[in-house]
Amino acid sequence: MAADGKYKLYARGDLESPIAGVWMVAARCPFPLYRRMTIWRLPDGSLLAHSVIAMDDAGMAQVDALGRVSIILVPHVGHRLDAGFYKQRYPDARVVAPAAARAKVERVIAVDALAEDELPKHGITVHALPGWKHGELAYEFALPGGGRGLVLCDVLTNRDPPPGIGGWLVTKTTSAVPGPLGVAPIMKLVMLKDRAAAKAALVRLAEIPDVRIVSTAHGRPVVSDCAGALHAAAASL
């Protein structure tokens, strides 16, 4: 947020729906990297927005057309940038964050509930991701057409480079991974604290039956052979 209280809006794409009941939009980061917001519909018909991205009026109108945002999910401290923008726009929405991230998230926005406590009330299975320093979790939910959706933040990624030399350089350290999903080199270097625990957690995600989409905050969603992509990501550790 700028000194005048306004949020900076970065170049973005349009809201897309790679599978029924899930929507996402990608925008540039302050540096040459894309970040992705994922939205899905809760059983009561309202919306959960994960890793939110502030957008202009046209972009926010696309979100409003889907329904009411009732939960703003801040996945960890590195993705709290635009949470305040969403709270201003949706004052009745609850801000939710993992227990491990709550204290640092609350440096910029009050947290109404912990992900581990609140989200199961909305039919979401919360999966721990041990082995990492930043306290990220994974979120599993039912898709309206059958099957399961799975949303993570930074633990997994794939190639999705912005154009230009800057995008190429950043991609080399952030999303230069083999296959449809993998762990970014910078995550292994900076955030990994227990390789065996982190790998075991990814294997457990790969064993969730009938996962039809895996969405992450950096990289394109995986919508085919999700189990194979998750197993490959685990093997890459």
C-alpha positions as CSV (number, residue, x, y, z in Angstrom):
1,M,0.0,0.0,0.0
2,A,1.3,3.4,-0.9
3,A,1.8,6.2,1.6
4,D,-1.5,7.8,0.6
5,G,-3.4,4.7,1.6
6,K,-4.1,3.6,-1.9
7,Y,-3.1,0.1,-3.2
8,K,-1.0,-0.2,-6.2
9,L,-2.7,-2.1,-9.1
10,Y,-0.5,-4.3,-11.2
11,A,-1.1,-5.4,-14.8
12,R,-3.4,-8.4,-14.8
13,G,-5.3,-10.8,-16.9
14,D,-9.0,-11.5,-16.9
15,L,-10.8,-13.8,-14.4
16,E,-10.7,-17.3,-15.8
17,S,-12.4,-20.6,-14.8
18,P,-10.2,-23.6,-15.5
19,I,-12.7,-25.9,-14.0
20,A,-16.3,-25.5,-12.8
21,G,-16.6,-23.8,-9.4
22,V,-13.0,-22.4,-9.4
23,W,-11.9,-19.0,-10.7
24,M,-8.5,-17.4,-10.9
25,V,-6.7,-14.3,-12.1
26,A,-3.0,-13.6,-12.6
27,A,-1.2,-10.3,-12.1
28,R,2.3,-9.0,-12.1
29,C,4.2,-8.8,-8.9
30,P,6.2,-5.7,-7.9
31,F,9.1,-7.6,-9.7
32,P,8.9,-9.6,-12.9
33,L,6.8,-12.6,-11.7
34,Y,3.2,-13.5,-12.0
35,R,1.1,-14.2,-8.9
36,R,-2.3,-15.9,-9.0
37,M,-5.4,-15.5,-6.9
38,T,-7.7,-18.5,-6.6
39,I,-11.4,-18.2,-5.8
40,W,-13.9,-21.0,-5.1
41,R,-17.5,-21.2,-4.1
42,L,-18.3,-22.4,-0.6
43,P,-21.3,-24.7,0.3
44,D,-23.4,-21.7,1.4
45,G,-22.9,-20.0,-2.1
46,S,-20.4,-17.4,-0.9
47,L,-16.8,-17.1,-2.1
48,L,-13.4,-17.8,-0.6
49,A,-10.5,-15.8,-2.1
50,H,-7.0,-17.2,-1.6
51,S,-3.9,-15.0,-2.0
52,V,-5.9,-12.0,-3.1
53,I,-5.0,-9.5,-5.8
54,A,-6.1,-5.9,-5.8
55,M,-7.7,-5.0,-9.2
56,D,-9.2,-2.1,-10.9
57,D,-13.0,-1.5,-11.0
58,A,-13.4,-3.8,-14.1
59,G,-11.5,-6.6,-12.5
60,M,-13.3,-6.3,-9.2
61,A,-16.6,-6.2,-11.0
62,Q,-15.8,-9.7,-12.4
63,V,-15.3,-10.9,-8.8
64,D,-18.6,-9.3,-7.7
65,A,-20.5,-10.9,-10.5
66,L,-19.6,-14.3,-9.0
67,G,-21.1,-13.6,-5.6
68,R,-20.2,-12.4,-2.1
69,V,-16.7,-12.8,-0.9
70,S,-17.1,-14.1,2.7
71,I,-13.5,-15.4,3.4
72,I,-10.2,-13.7,2.6
73,L,-7.6,-16.4,3.0
74,V,-4.0,-15.1,3.6
75,P,-1.8,-18.1,2.9
76,H,1.3,-16.8,4.7
77,V,3.1,-13.5,5.4
78,G,4.5,-13.2,1.9
79,H,1.0,-13.0,0.4
80,R,-0.6,-10.4,2.6
81,L,0.0,-7.5,0.2
82,D,-3.6,-6.9,-0.9
83,A,-5.6,-8.4,2.0
84,G,-6.4,-4.9,3.3
85,F,-7.8,-3.9,-0.1
86,Y,-10.3,-6.8,0.0
87,K,-11.2,-6.1,3.6
88,Q,-12.1,-2.5,2.7
89,R,-14.2,-3.7,-0.2
90,Y,-15.8,-6.6,1.7
91,P,-16.0,-5.4,5.3
92,D,-18.1,-8.4,6.4
93,A,-15.6,-10.9,5.1
94,R,-13.6,-12.9,7.6
95,V,-9.8,-12.7,7.3
96,V,-8.3,-16.1,7.8
97,A,-4.6,-17.2,8.1
98,P,-2.6,-20.2,9.2
99,A,-1.7,-20.3,12.9
100,A,2.0,-20.2,12.1
101,A,1.5,-17.0,10.0
102,R,-1.0,-15.1,12.1
103,A,1.4,-12.9,14.1
104,K,3.2,-11.5,11.0
105,V,0.0,-11.2,9.0
106,E,-1.5,-9.1,11.8
107,R,1.2,-6.6,11.3
108,V,-0.8,-5.3,8.4
109,I,-4.4,-6.7,8.9
110,A,-6.4,-8.2,11.8
111,V,-7.0,-11.9,11.5
112,D,-10.5,-13.0,12.4
113,A,-9.8,-16.8,12.6
114,L,-7.2,-19.4,12.1
115,A,-7.4,-21.5,8.9
116,E,-7.1,-24.7,10.9
117,D,-10.2,-23.8,12.9
118,E,-12.4,-21.9,10.5
119,L,-12.1,-23.6,7.1
120,P,-13.3,-27.1,8.1
121,K,-16.6,-25.4,9.0
122,H,-17.0,-24.7,5.3
123,G,-16.2,-28.2,4.1
124,I,-12.5,-27.5,3.5
125,T,-9.9,-30.1,4.5
126,V,-6.7,-28.3,5.8
127,H,-3.5,-30.2,5.1
128,A,-0.3,-29.4,7.1
129,L,2.8,-28.9,5.1
130,P,5.6,-29.6,7.6
131,G,9.2,-29.1,6.6
132,W,8.9,-25.4,5.6
133,K,9.7,-22.3,7.5
134,H,6.8,-20.1,6.4
135,G,3.8,-22.0,7.8
136,E,1.9,-22.6,4.5
137,L,-1.0,-25.0,4.4
138,A,-2.8,-26.8,1.6
139,Y,-6.6,-26.6,1.1
140,E,-8.8,-29.4,-0.3
141,F,-12.4,-28.9,-1.2
142,A,-15.2,-30.5,-3.2
143,L,-15.8,-29.4,-6.8
144,P,-19.4,-28.9,-7.9
145,G,-19.0,-31.3,-10.9
146,G,-17.4,-34.0,-8.7
147,G,-13.8,-34.6,-7.6
148,R,-11.6,-32.5,-5.4
149,G,-9.7,-29.2,-5.8
150,L,-6.4,-28.5,-4.1
151,V,-4.9,-25.1,-3.5
152,L,-1.4,-24.3,-2.3
153,C,0.7,-21.1,-2.3
154,D,4.5,-21.1,-2.8
155,V,5.5,-24.7,-2.0
156,L,4.8,-25.7,-5.6
157,T,5.0,-23.9,-8.8
158,N,5.6,-24.4,-12.6
159,R,6.9,-22.3,-15.5
160,D,4.8,-19.2,-16.1
161,P,7.4,-16.5,-17.1
162,P,6.5,-12.9,-17.8
163,P,7.9,-11.5,-21.0
164,G,11.3,-9.9,-21.2
165,I,14.8,-10.5,-19.8
166,G,13.6,-9.6,-16.2
167,G,11.0,-12.3,-16.4
168,W,13.5,-14.8,-17.6
169,L,16.0,-14.0,-14.8
170,V,13.3,-14.2,-12.1
171,T,11.9,-17.5,-13.5
172,K,15.4,-19.1,-13.3
173,T,15.2,-18.8,-9.5
174,T,11.5,-19.0,-8.8
175,S,9.8,-21.3,-11.2
176,A,12.4,-23.1,-13.2
177,V,11.1,-26.5,-12.3
178,P,10.8,-29.7,-14.4
179,G,7.4,-31.1,-15.2
180,P,3.9,-29.7,-14.5
181,L,4.7,-29.1,-10.8
182,G,7.8,-28.7,-8.8
183,V,9.5,-26.8,-6.0
184,A,11.2,-23.6,-6.9
185,P,15.0,-23.4,-6.4
186,I,14.6,-20.4,-4.2
187,M,12.1,-22.2,-1.9
188,K,14.6,-25.1,-1.5
189,L,17.3,-22.6,-0.7
190,V,15.5,-20.2,1.6
191,M,12.4,-22.0,3.1
192,L,13.1,-25.7,3.2
193,K,14.0,-26.9,6.7
194,D,13.2,-30.6,6.6
195,R,13.4,-32.3,3.2
196,A,12.0,-35.6,4.3
197,A,9.0,-34.1,6.1
198,A,8.3,-31.8,3.1
199,K,8.5,-34.7,0.6
200,A,6.2,-36.9,2.7
201,A,3.6,-34.2,2.9
202,L,3.6,-33.9,-0.9
203,V,3.2,-37.6,-1.3
204,R,0.2,-37.5,1.0
205,L,-1.4,-34.8,-1.2
206,A,-0.7,-37.0,-4.3
207,E,-2.7,-39.8,-2.6
208,I,-5.9,-37.7,-2.2
209,P,-8.5,-39.5,-4.4
210,D,-9.9,-37.8,-7.5
211,V,-8.0,-34.4,-7.4
212,R,-9.0,-32.6,-10.6
213,I,-7.2,-29.3,-10.2
214,V,-4.1,-28.1,-8.3
215,S,-3.7,-24.3,-8.1
216,T,-0.7,-22.5,-6.8
217,A,0.1,-18.8,-6.3
218,H,2.8,-18.8,-8.9
219,G,2.3,-20.9,-12.0
220,R,-0.5,-22.2,-14.1
221,P,-3.1,-24.6,-12.6
222,V,-2.8,-28.3,-13.3
223,V,-6.0,-29.9,-14.5
224,S,-4.9,-33.3,-15.7
225,D,-3.1,-36.1,-14.0
226,C,-2.9,-34.1,-10.8
227,A,-1.7,-37.2,-8.8
228,G,1.1,-37.7,-11.2
229,A,2.1,-34.1,-11.1
230,L,2.1,-34.1,-7.3
231,H,4.2,-37.4,-7.2
232,A,6.7,-35.8,-9.6
233,A,6.9,-32.7,-7.4
234,A,7.6,-34.9,-4.3
235,A,10.2,-36.8,-6.2
236,S,12.0,-33.6,-7.1
237,L,12.7,-33.0,-3.5
